Amino acid sequence: MTRKLSPYEKTHLQRFGKGDIDIADYGEMPVEYITGKVEFGEQVFEVNKNVLIPRVETEEFVNLALEKIEKEEVTIADVGCGSGAIGISVWLELQKKTVATQMYLSDISAEAIKVTKRNVSNLIEEDENIKIFKSDLLESYPKDVKFDLIMANLPYIPSGRVAILDESVRKYEPHLALDGGEDGLKHIERLIKQAKDRLNPGGVILLEVDYTHDDEYLRRKLALDDMQLETKQDQFQRMRFAIIIN
């Protein structure tokens, strides 16, 4: 059966010079991988098979991050940055507000880091306050740096559900960036342990989490102790965001 493109997919292919392709040659490959481009917020980012395609729901993640920044000088980490879409978007908005920002962008994938570097080069004037490097969560971060905000859109899909994701996701997007272990919290648990001593007073950890978790489960599983926890739904009324406050 020939794949039927949605109006969005047709428009995307046309905009980025792929309107005349024979879609049958690409199976269920997402149009963003076909063009190598994705629109996220107000910018166009490069993407390829080594990074997840940023979703519209993740634009809400950026807005939540900006809401939590109330200081005139901040230090921020985007852990598991993938294409860099979240960190770059937050950086650009903070520049508009003249907030002095130190931004760290990291990923465990060397190939993802290459994509982030190209997106930074394309969208941001060279700035010594942006650091991009390979790291397993916070392991390679400077030990003396503390953060006002740690953003982490880490793999959070429970392993048992990865095999039944839509073919366009399961077959084409990197499983390294999807599989979050048995309950989806494998990497998030490790991050919380590493991050507890890396936050400034009032510092925030902002996460995307699986929709099956509730506040009680997250607080217990992540051993949040005396840290505050807020959860929020996305625009589709699914639990998606966890906000942990030091």
Stockholm file with secondary structure:
# STOCKHOLM 1.0

chainA/1-246         MTRKLSPYEKTHLQRFGKGDIDIADYGEMPVEYITGKVEFGEQVFEVNKNVLIPRVETEEFVNLALEKIEKEEVTIADVGCGSGAIGISVWLELQKKTVATQMYLSDISAEAIKVTKRNVSNLIEEDENIKIFKSDLLESYPKDVKFDLIMANLPYIPSGRVAILDESVRKYEPHLALDGGEDGLKHIERLIKQAKDRLNPGGVILLEVDYTHDDEYLRRKLALDDMQLETKQDQFQRMRFAIIIN
#=GR chainA/1-246 SS CCCCCCHHHHHHHHHTTCTTSCGGGGTTCCHHHHHTEEEETTEEEECCTTSCCCCHHHHHHHHHHHHTCCSSEEEEEEETCTTSHHHHHHHHHHHHTTCEEEEEEEESCHHHHHHHHHHHHHHSCCCTTEEEEECSTTTTSCTTCCEEEEEECCCCBCHHHHTTSCHHHHTTSCGGGTBCCTTSCHHHHHHHHHHTTSEEEEEEEEEECCTTCCHHHHHHHTTCTTCEEEEEECTTSCEEEEEEEC
#=GC SS_cons         CCCCCCHHHHHHHHHTTCTTSCGGGGTTCCHHHHHTEEEETTEEEECCTTSCCCCHHHHHHHHHHHHTCCSSEEEEEEETCTTSHHHHHHHHHHHHTTCEEEEEEEESCHHHHHHHHHHHHHHSCCCTTEEEEECSTTTTSCTTCCEEEEEECCCCBCHHHHTTSCHHHHTTSCGGGTBCCTTSCHHHHHHHHHHTTSEEEEEEEEEECCTTCCHHHHHHHTTCTTCEEEEEECTTSCEEEEEEEC
//
